[in-house]
């Protein structure tokens, strides 16, 4: 529980109303109660606020409050992150290394949490303040950087390196073989996948993701990239700094994704492509050729969004014409 004043001080906002109002939780504006705080950044929330029972609101304009308790901020999204962090419940895993297997060559830093049934292979390095959830498997010659968290039942094959402050959510598999085969006379010969996976600092990877190891070069995910659940990244892919990849995205082998790209849910990127910096793919798009970047693409196959909208408009006119003719 925090007072409204404590929350205001934390986010450096301007408090209006009762500074001693106790706030027990954050809640949606439509379901909040008298000891909840809600976010109401936009003018469209005015009508909702008239019926809302929230004790206080975080707004970007004091006129939205209309004699209600609240905090006025200039950057609502940043304030939201700070407030939610104040009320975030953090799971405290059990430290039980005696119920796990660690090869004798493993090197451990300070203040490490090893949950039950963890397995760590030979010559692997676990740096300071790392947390390994139950059932985590880490192969040989791996490295887990400082303050990283690997959640339950995730698997890191051999030769996988995580940077500092990396979060890997439950059930993710990193370093499995890429899908590489040579077909000759109806026989499929496996191409050895001899490289590893390298993941930079401050990367977050959702649950049930699969990231393949490289064949001729490491699969790379650079710093500050954020990956949603159920994403597949194939062998030899290089994802550069600061990309945002939503759920269900598939990136085929040997593709390079430049800095600060955004891929919406269930979009697919073909193999051996170069995706230019700050490319945005709309949901369910299929990118089959390299693009320069700094533009939004949509459709199957993906085209610049303005071009796709023009084509959609033409198709609609054709449909109307067909109806008239019939």
C-alpha positions as CSV (number, residue, x, y, z in Angstrom):
1,X,0.0,0.0,0.0
2,X,1.2,3.5,-0.8
3,X,-0.3,6.9,-0.2
4,X,-1.2,9.1,-3.2
5,X,1.6,11.4,-2.2
6,X,4.2,8.6,-2.2
7,X,3.1,7.6,-5.7
8,X,3.2,11.2,-6.9
9,X,6.8,11.6,-5.5
10,X,7.9,8.4,-7.2
11,X,6.7,9.6,-10.7
12,X,7.5,13.2,-10.1
13,X,4.0,14.3,-10.9
14,X,1.7,17.1,-9.7
15,X,-0.7,15.9,-7.0
16,X,-4.3,17.1,-6.9
17,X,-6.6,16.1,-4.1
18,X,-6.0,14.0,-0.9
19,X,-2.3,13.3,-0.5
20,X,-3.0,10.7,2.3
21,X,-5.4,8.6,0.2
22,X,-4.3,4.9,0.6
23,X,-3.8,3.1,-2.7
24,X,-3.7,-0.6,-2.5
25,X,-3.5,-1.5,-6.2
26,X,-3.7,-0.4,-9.9
27,X,-6.9,-1.3,-11.7
28,X,-8.6,-0.7,-15.0
29,X,-10.6,2.5,-15.0
30,X,-13.9,0.6,-15.6
31,X,-13.5,-1.8,-12.6
32,X,-11.4,0.3,-10.1
33,X,-12.6,0.8,-6.5
34,X,-12.1,3.6,-4.0
35,X,-8.6,2.5,-3.0
36,X,-7.3,1.9,-6.6
37,X,-5.5,4.2,-8.9
38,X,-6.3,4.1,-12.7
39,X,-4.7,5.5,-15.8
40,X,-6.8,8.1,-17.7
41,X,-4.5,9.7,-20.2
42,X,-6.8,10.7,-23.0
43,X,-9.9,12.9,-23.4
44,X,-11.9,9.9,-24.4
45,X,-11.7,8.7,-20.7
46,X,-13.9,11.7,-19.5
47,X,-17.1,9.8,-19.9
48,X,-15.7,6.6,-18.4
49,X,-14.4,8.6,-15.4
50,X,-17.9,9.9,-14.7
51,X,-19.0,6.4,-13.9
52,X,-15.7,5.1,-12.5
53,X,-15.3,4.5,-8.7
54,X,-11.5,4.8,-8.7
55,X,-9.9,6.6,-5.8
56,X,-7.4,8.4,-8.0
57,X,-6.3,8.8,-11.6
58,X,-3.1,9.4,-13.5
59,X,-3.7,12.0,-16.2
60,X,-1.7,14.2,-18.6
61,X,-4.1,17.2,-18.3
62,X,-5.5,18.5,-15.0
63,X,-8.8,19.4,-16.6
64,X,-9.6,15.6,-16.9
65,X,-9.8,15.2,-13.2
66,X,-12.9,17.4,-12.6
67,X,-12.5,17.6,-8.8
68,X,-11.3,14.0,-8.5
69,X,-8.0,12.9,-6.8
70,X,-5.2,12.4,-9.2
71,X,-1.6,12.9,-10.4
72,X,-0.8,15.0,-13.5
73,X,2.3,13.9,-15.5
74,X,3.9,15.0,-18.7
75,X,4.9,11.5,-19.8
76,X,2.0,9.1,-19.1
77,X,3.6,5.9,-20.5
78,X,6.8,6.4,-18.4
79,X,4.6,7.0,-15.4
80,X,2.6,3.9,-16.0
81,X,5.7,1.8,-16.0
82,X,6.9,3.2,-12.7
83,X,3.5,2.8,-11.0
84,X,3.0,-0.7,-12.2
85,X,6.5,-1.5,-10.9
86,X,5.6,-0.3,-7.5
87,X,2.8,-2.8,-7.2
88,X,4.5,-5.7,-9.1
89,X,4.5,-9.0,-7.2
90,X,7.9,-10.6,-7.6
91,X,8.1,-14.4,-7.4
92,X,10.9,-15.6,-5.0
93,X,12.2,-19.0,-6.3
94,X,13.5,-21.5,-3.9
95,X,17.3,-21.9,-3.7
96,X,18.0,-25.6,-3.6
97,X,21.2,-26.4,-5.5
98,X,21.5,-29.7,-3.6
99,X,18.5,-31.0,-5.7
100,X,20.1,-30.1,-9.0
101,X,23.0,-31.4,-11.1
102,X,26.0,-29.1,-11.6
103,X,29.1,-30.5,-13.4
104,X,32.2,-30.1,-11.3
105,X,33.7,-27.7,-13.9
106,X,30.8,-25.1,-13.6
107,X,31.9,-21.7,-12.4
108,X,29.5,-19.9,-10.2
109,X,29.4,-16.2,-9.3
110,X,27.9,-14.6,-6.2
111,X,24.3,-14.6,-5.0
112,X,23.0,-17.1,-7.5
113,X,19.6,-18.8,-7.1
114,X,19.4,-22.4,-8.4
115,X,16.0,-23.9,-8.1
116,X,15.3,-27.6,-7.8
117,X,16.0,-30.0,-10.8
118,X,18.3,-27.6,-12.6
119,X,21.0,-29.2,-14.8
120,X,24.2,-27.4,-15.8
121,X,26.8,-28.9,-18.1
122,X,30.6,-28.7,-18.1
123,X,32.6,-25.5,-18.5
124,X,29.6,-23.3,-18.1
125,X,29.8,-20.0,-16.3
126,X,27.0,-18.5,-14.3
127,X,27.7,-14.9,-13.3
128,X,26.5,-12.9,-10.2
129,X,22.9,-12.5,-9.3
130,X,21.6,-15.0,-11.8
131,X,18.2,-16.8,-11.1
132,X,17.6,-20.2,-12.6
133,X,14.0,-21.5,-12.3
134,X,12.9,-25.1,-11.7
135,X,13.8,-27.6,-14.4
136,X,16.1,-25.3,-16.3
137,X,18.7,-27.2,-18.4
138,X,21.9,-25.5,-19.5
139,X,24.4,-27.3,-21.7
140,X,28.2,-27.2,-21.8
141,X,30.3,-24.1,-22.7
142,X,27.5,-21.7,-22.0
143,X,27.6,-18.4,-20.2
144,X,24.8,-16.6,-18.3
145,X,25.5,-12.9,-17.7
146,X,25.0,-10.9,-14.5
147,X,21.4,-10.5,-13.1
148,X,19.8,-12.6,-15.8
149,X,16.8,-14.8,-15.2
150,X,16.0,-18.1,-16.9
151,X,12.5,-19.2,-16.0
152,X,11.2,-22.7,-15.4
153,X,11.8,-25.6,-17.9
154,X,13.8,-23.5,-20.4
155,X,16.6,-25.3,-22.2
156,X,19.8,-23.7,-23.4
157,X,21.8,-26.1,-25.6
158,X,25.6,-26.1,-25.6
159,X,27.5,-22.9,-26.7
160,X,24.8,-20.4,-25.8
161,X,25.8,-17.1,-24.3
162,X,23.4,-14.7,-22.6
163,X,24.4,-11.1,-21.8
164,X,23.6,-9.2,-18.6
165,X,20.0,-8.6,-17.5
166,X,18.5,-11.1,-19.9
167,X,15.1,-12.6,-19.2
168,X,14.1,-15.9,-20.7
169,X,10.6,-16.9,-19.9
170,X,9.3,-20.4,-19.2
171,X,9.6,-23.2,-21.8
172,X,11.9,-21.4,-24.3
173,X,14.5,-23.4,-26.1
174,X,17.7,-21.7,-27.3
175,X,20.4,-23.4,-29.4
176,X,18.5,-26.3,-30.9
177,X,19.6,-27.3,-34.4
178,X,18.6,-25.2,-37.4
179,X,16.6,-26.8,-40.1
180,X,19.3,-27.5,-42.6
181,X,19.3,-30.4,-45.1
182,X,20.7,-31.1,-48.5
183,X,18.5,-33.3,-50.7
184,X,20.1,-35.6,-53.2
185,X,18.4,-38.5,-55.0
186,X,15.4,-38.2,-52.6
187,X,17.6,-38.5,-49.5
188,X,17.9,-35.7,-47.0
189,X,21.4,-35.2,-45.6
190,X,21.6,-33.1,-42.4
191,X,23.9,-30.1,-42.5
192,X,25.8,-29.8,-39.2
193,X,24.9,-26.9,-37.1
194,X,28.3,-26.2,-35.5
195,X,27.9,-22.6,-34.3
196,X,26.0,-21.3,-31.2
197,X,23.7,-18.5,-30.1
198,X,24.7,-15.1,-28.8
199,X,22.2,-12.9,-27.0
200,X,23.1,-9.3,-25.9
201,X,22.4,-7.3,-22.7
202,X,18.8,-6.4,-21.7
203,X,17.1,-8.8,-24.1
204,X,13.8,-10.3,-23.0
205,X,12.5,-13.5,-24.6
206,X,8.9,-14.7,-24.1
207,X,7.8,-18.2,-23.2
208,X,7.7,-21.1,-25.7
209,X,10.1,-19.4,-28.1
210,X,12.6,-21.4,-30.2
211,X,15.9,-19.9,-31.3
212,X,18.1,-22.1,-33.5
213,X,21.9,-22.3,-33.4
214,X,23.9,-21.3,-36.4
215,X,25.5,-23.5,-39.1
216,X,28.2,-21.2,-40.5
217,X,27.8,-18.3,-38.1
218,X,26.3,-17.7,-34.7
219,X,22.6,-16.8,-34.4
220,X,22.7,-13.3,-32.9
221,X,20.2,-11.2,-31.0
222,X,21.7,-7.8,-30.0
223,X,21.0,-5.7,-27.0
224,X,17.6,-4.3,-25.9
225,X,15.6,-6.4,-28.3
226,X,12.3,-7.6,-26.8
227,X,10.6,-10.8,-28.1
228,X,7.1,-12.0,-27.3
229,X,5.8,-15.5,-26.8
230,X,6.0,-18.3,-29.4
231,X,8.4,-16.7,-31.7
232,X,10.7,-18.8,-33.9
233,X,14.2,-17.5,-35.0
234,X,16.0,-19.7,-37.4
235,X,19.7,-20.5,-37.8
236,X,22.2,-17.7,-38.7
237,X,19.7,-14.9,-38.2
238,X,21.0,-11.6,-36.9
239,X,18.6,-9.4,-35.1
240,X,20.2,-6.0,-34.3
241,X,19.7,-3.6,-31.4
242,X,16.3,-2.5,-30.0
243,X,13.9,-4.6,-32.1
244,X,10.3,-5.4,-30.9
245,X,9.0,-8.8,-32.1
246,X,5.4,-9.7,-31.2
247,X,3.9,-13.1,-30.7
248,X,3.9,-15.8,-33.3
249,X,6.5,-14.2,-35.6
250,X,8.7,-16.5,-37.7
251,X,12.1,-15.3,-39.0
252,X,13.6,-17.7,-41.6
253,X,17.3,-18.6,-41.8
254,X,20.2,-16.2,-42.5
255,X,18.1,-13.1,-42.5
256,X,19.5,-9.9,-41.1
257,X,17.1,-7.6,-39.2
258,X,18.6,-4.1,-38.7
259,X,18.1,-1.8,-35.7
260,X,14.7,-0.8,-34.1
261,X,12.4,-2.9,-36.4
262,X,8.9,-3.7,-35.2
263,X,7.2,-6.9,-36.3
264,X,3.5,-7.2,-35.3
265,X,1.9,-10.5,-34.4
266,X,2.1,-13.6,-36.7
267,X,4.1,-11.8,-39.4
268,X,6.6,-13.9,-41.3
269,X,10.0,-13.0,-42.8
270,X,11.6,-15.1,-45.5
271,X,15.1,-16.5,-45.6
272,X,18.3,-14.7,-46.7
273,X,16.7,-11.2,-46.5
274,X,17.9,-7.9,-45.3
275,X,15.3,-6.0,-43.4
276,X,16.3,-2.3,-43.2
277,X,16.4,-0.2,-40.0
278,X,13.1,0.8,-38.4
279,X,11.0,-1.4,-40.7
280,X,7.5,-2.0,-39.4
281,X,5.5,-5.1,-40.4
282,X,1.8,-5.1,-39.8
283,X,0.1,-8.1,-38.3
284,X,0.0,-11.3,-40.5
285,X,2.3,-9.8,-43.1
286,X,4.6,-12.0,-45.2
287,X,7.9,-10.4,-46.2
288,X,9.5,-12.2,-49.2
289,X,12.1,-9.7,-50.3
290,X,14.6,-7.3,-48.8
291,X,13.4,-3.8,-47.8
292,X,15.3,-0.6,-47.2
293,X,13.5,0.3,-43.9
294,X,12.0,3.4,-42.4
295,X,8.6,2.3,-43.7
296,X,5.6,0.3,-42.8
297,X,4.7,-2.8,-44.8
298,X,1.6,-5.0,-44.8
299,X,-0.1,-7.8,-46.7
300,X,0.9,-11.1,-48.3
301,X,3.3,-10.5,-49.9
302,X,4.1,-7.5,-47.9
303,X,4.1,-4.1,-49.7
304,X,4.5,-0.5,-48.5
305,X,1.3,0.2,-46.6
306,X,0.2,3.0,-48.9
307,X,0.6,0.8,-51.9
308,X,-1.5,-2.0,-50.2
309,X,-4.2,0.5,-49.3
310,X,-4.5,1.6,-52.9
311,X,-4.7,-2.0,-54.1
312,X,-7.4,-2.8,-51.5
313,X,-9.4,0.2,-52.7
314,X,-9.2,-1.0,-56.3
315,X,-10.4,-4.5,-55.3
316,X,-13.3,-3.1,-53.4
317,X,-14.4,-1.1,-56.5
318,X,-14.1,-4.2,-58.7
319,X,-16.3,-6.1,-56.2
320,X,-18.9,-3.4,-56.3
321,X,-18.8,-3.4,-60.1
322,X,-19.2,-7.2,-60.2
323,X,-22.3,-6.9,-58.0
324,X,-23.8,-4.3,-60.3
325,X,-23.2,-6.4,-63.4
326,X,-24.6,-9.5,-61.8
